[in-house]
Amino acid sequence: MTALQNSTILVVAAHPDDEILGCGGSVHKWVQSGAEVHALIMAEGLTAREERREDVSVQRLNALREDARRAAKSIGYQSISFERFPDNRMDSVDLLDVIHVVSQYMDRIRPAVVLTHHHSDLNVDHRVCFQAALTACRPLPECSARTLLTFETPSATEWNFPYYKNTFSPNVFVDISEAVETKIAAMSCYKTESRTAPHPRSASSLYAIARRWGSVVSCDYAEAFELIRTTI
């Protein structure tokens, strides 16, 4: 697989916190090795938790973005950008509109590697992001992305009990033993997204998930990815 050191990487995430949950430890490690990593957050977050989208104030949304900026800074993201697609309603948007947004960022950033959600996640926004990223990364001569990876998102990937045949089957692992604490600390920046145990987004659960994947590849802690495509 293409080496990630000194690479330019784009993380296409549906919601604020997914960029930490899915790959925060790996991003921190890659940045320490010279990579330039950018996060793109597609949906606004929060608004699905109220009866009406407009019931969530601009102040609450801005506070969530500030949490995301603090988390991104602690991980080492070069930038974090926000779009305004409706939270948990991205299936109500024309897919082509979502693809265009991802393509615009790819044209500007020119990433060699793109990371996004797994296609079988329970969360509909995650699935839309995957489809948009897959399409934006189609292997045309002008496409910069040589590698497309998907990550698991605790409370979305494992909660899609097997109604789909293509469940998350990781085949790429990153040793985050030196970065797991940074990931957990970054997640704690999210006042509205962090949860207490035994929720999958609790600190203890995130440690357990990383410990589980580490045990698969004989290290203390790891993050897992499913490789969709790479060109060597």
SVG drawing of the C-alpha trace seen along z (x, -y; Angstrom):
<svg xmlns="http://www.w3.org/2000/svg" viewBox="-41 -31 49 43">
<polyline fill="none" stroke="black" stroke-width="0.4" points="0.0,0.0 1.1,-3.6 3.2,-4.9 1.4,-7.5 4.4,-9.3 4.8,-12.7 1.5,-12.1 -1.4,-14.5 -4.5,-12.9 -8.2,-13.8 -10.6,-12.5 -14.2,-12.7 -16.4,-12.4 -20.1,-12.7 -20.3,-14.4 -18.1,-16.3 -16.4,-13.6 -16.2,-11.0 -12.8,-12.3 -11.6,-11.4 -13.5,-8.2 -12.6,-6.6 -8.9,-7.5 -7.8,-10.0 -4.9,-7.9 -3.7,-7.1 -3.9,-10.7 -1.8,-11.8 0.8,-9.2 0.9,-10.1 1.2,-13.8 4.1,-13.0 5.8,-11.3 5.4,-14.2 1.9,-13.7 -0.4,-16.6 -4.0,-15.6 -7.2,-17.6 -10.7,-16.8 -13.9,-17.5 -17.1,-17.4 -20.1,-17.0 -23.2,-17.3 -24.0,-19.9 -24.5,-17.6 -27.0,-17.9 -30.1,-18.8 -31.4,-15.3 -31.8,-15.3 -34.6,-17.8 -38.1,-17.4 -37.3,-20.1 -34.0,-20.9 -34.5,-24.6 -34.9,-23.9 -31.1,-23.7 -29.7,-27.2 -26.8,-28.6 -25.0,-29.0 -25.2,-25.3 -23.9,-24.5 -21.1,-27.0 -20.2,-25.5 -20.0,-22.1 -17.7,-23.4 -15.4,-25.0 -15.2,-21.6 -14.2,-20.1 -11.5,-22.7 -10.0,-22.0 -10.1,-18.2 -8.5,-18.7 -5.8,-20.9 -4.9,-18.3 -4.7,-15.5 -2.7,-17.6 -5.0,-18.1 -3.7,-20.7 -7.3,-22.0 -10.9,-21.1 -13.7,-22.3 -17.4,-22.2 -20.3,-21.8 -24.0,-22.1 -25.7,-19.0 -28.7,-18.1 -27.8,-15.8 -28.9,-12.2 -30.8,-13.3 -28.2,-13.2 -30.2,-10.7 -32.7,-13.5 -30.0,-15.4 -29.2,-14.6 -26.1,-12.3 -24.6,-14.3 -24.5,-17.4 -22.6,-15.6 -20.1,-14.2 -19.5,-17.7 -18.6,-19.0 -16.1,-16.1 -14.7,-16.6 -14.2,-20.3 -12.1,-19.6 -10.1,-17.0 -9.3,-19.3 -8.1,-21.9 -6.2,-19.6 -5.0,-17.0 -4.8,-14.1 -2.9,-11.0 -5.1,-9.1 -8.7,-9.5 -10.3,-8.0 -14.1,-7.8 -16.8,-5.7 -17.6,-2.1 -20.3,-1.5 -22.4,0.8 -22.6,-1.5 -26.0,-1.9 -25.9,-5.7 -27.3,-6.8 -25.0,-9.9 -22.0,-7.6 -23.2,-5.5 -23.8,-8.6 -20.3,-9.9 -18.8,-6.6 -20.7,-6.6 -19.7,-10.2 -16.0,-9.6 -15.9,-6.4 -17.3,-8.3 -15.1,-11.3 -12.1,-9.0 -12.9,-7.1 -9.6,-6.3 -9.4,-8.9 -6.1,-10.3 -6.8,-13.6 -7.6,-12.0 -4.8,-12.5 -6.1,-9.8 -4.2,-6.6 -5.6,-5.0 -9.1,-4.8 -9.6,-3.4 -12.7,-3.1 -12.8,-3.2 -15.2,-2.0 -17.2,-4.4 -18.1,-3.2 -21.9,-3.3 -22.5,-3.1 -20.4,-0.3 -21.0,2.4 -24.7,1.4 -25.6,2.4 -26.3,6.0 -25.8,8.1 -28.6,7.1 -25.8,6.6 -23.4,9.2 -20.6,6.7 -19.8,5.9 -16.6,4.2 -13.7,6.5 -10.5,4.7 -7.3,5.6 -5.1,2.7 -4.1,1.9 -2.2,-1.0 -0.4,-0.6 -1.6,-3.6 0.0,-2.5 1.8,-5.8 -1.2,-7.8 -4.2,-6.3 -4.2,-8.7 -4.1,-11.6 -7.1,-10.2 -9.1,-9.8 -8.2,-13.3 -9.3,-14.7 -12.6,-13.0 -13.1,-14.5 -13.2,-17.9 -16.7,-17.1 -19.1,-18.1 -22.2,-16.9 -20.8,-13.8 -18.8,-12.0 -20.7,-9.4 -20.2,-7.4 -19.6,-3.7 -20.7,-1.3 -21.6,-3.5 -19.2,-2.8 -18.1,-6.5 -17.0,-6.4 -13.3,-6.6 -13.2,-3.1 -15.0,-1.7 -12.6,-3.5 -9.7,-2.0 -11.3,1.4 -11.9,1.2 -8.3,0.1 -7.1,2.9 -9.2,5.4 -7.7,4.4 -4.3,4.3 -4.7,7.9 -5.4,8.9 -2.0,7.7 0.1,8.2 0.4,4.6 -1.1,2.8 -3.6,0.6 -4.5,0.3 -7.0,-1.3 -8.5,0.8 -9.3,0.0 -10.7,1.7 -8.8,1.1 -11.1,0.3 -8.4,-0.4 -4.8,-1.3 -2.3,-1.8 1.3,-0.9"/>
</svg>
